[in-house]
Amino acid sequence: MVARLRDGVDRFLAPPARTTGERYRHELKYLISYGQKADLNVRMSPLLGRDSHAQDGSYLIRSLYFDDYWNTAYQEKIDGVLLRKKYRIRIYDYNDAVIKLERKRKCDSWIYKEDAPLTHDEFDRILNGDYGFLKDSPHQLCREFYVECVSNMMRPRVIVDYDREPWILQAGTVRVTFDMDVRAAVGGYDIFDRTLPTIPVLEPGKLVMEVKFTEFLPQFVRDLLPGKAHELTAVSKYVLAYDKTSYLRSAEYWKESWATATC
């Protein structure tokens, strides 16, 4: 508990500085329909370019989210806490060429993402509860994640999958993404297991549009944005997926309770 309080004080006293360039960004989220996306694609195509990383126009993102014993990341998001953070391990297209441990911090309307590379073997060790190697990592983020795992019992919570279509504008480092078919994987936490069944977390016909920028958002991009009524102000993909899979945790709880009672 003391460690958690100390961490909260540290985060309060040291909010992100806005003088470090491109690493601190604004982030806007919208829940839109596929019809709105089609209209936006037509309007954006003369102004923004496709991200070169999306060779076929989009790519799959799979993230394994972690939370501590108290589900702090989940609860702080629900409560609208301005200073918060969350950890995840992310891969693309089920490939182990790029495996990243990420920490996403939020301070008011600013976000700050840090990442550190992992190997497939290191991911397997984390999944098996072997965190000891992280304390000797050359990456500070890994060492801090180790502290979270051993002191606050940071553990896997849910896998989130979606197909991302990215657009970019160099001026203002603007990035617009459409996250489609957002779903939660169930039955395990192995992000390389393609056979994990998934369940959708958004209402039918909806997707998440995200707009990220650093210093400014050009007016012609602002003119493209959906109305404020569509902005997501209190939810995240992690929260949506966690809520959607809550019935599984309940079932597991009763299964364990029954097993204990019959022993």
Phi, psi and omega in degrees: 000319179300319180297320180294319179294319179297319180296321179296320178295316180300317181292325180291320183282341184231066176293160183303132173283143185262021182247013184262012172087224193282352186284334177261127186223154168279150178221126175243139180235142180224143171260114185231171178266166177292334175293318176296321178298316180300319178294318180295322178301318180294318183285331182276332189304326177283347190248324182243157179250161177283143177293132183293340179289340179265086187296326179252023179096338180204169175212159180271135174246130174236126182233132172260114182270144178244152172212162184272185184302326184267004185054047186296315182299318179295310186293321180294326176294316179298320183279352179075030178296132185287324181254109183207171182209162174208152181248148175203158170246129190236141172226170181232132177054036179060017187263145179262012178295325177231115175235123185235131164275127183235147170233125180249118178257147176230131176229104184059240181263006181259142175239152181220119181249133174241152177212158177217142182285146173233155171264166178300317180297320179295322176297316180300322180293319177298316182296330179273005177085013179263098184256353189303324182295337183294330183291343179256010181292146175288351182260124182301322181300319179295320179294322179289326176295323176302315179300317179299319184293321185270332183262325182247008178055050175294125184220160177298144180239311183198148174262133178242127178245147169195160177259123185252130173250110186258143174233148183224152173224121185296320180296119181077007183045053180276136178226125178244128180231147173245117180258110189250154178052053179289128186212158178252131176274140182233158176099000180165175181239011179280106185291348179266001179274103182288345186273356180299127176292153180231155176231139181292147181246349177255160175293151183306139176082007182246154175214170181254126174255129178239139177236118180241139179205162183259269188287320184204162175242112183306147184299324183291337173281320177303323181294341180275342189290148176295167179295161182300336182297339182267353186289135176274115184248348187225009182226165177216168178299322179298312180297315180300314181292320179298316179294321184294331182258012183296330180296331179290320178294324178295317179297319180294323179300313181291327177297316180292322179296319180294319180297320179294320182292331184267357180280000000 
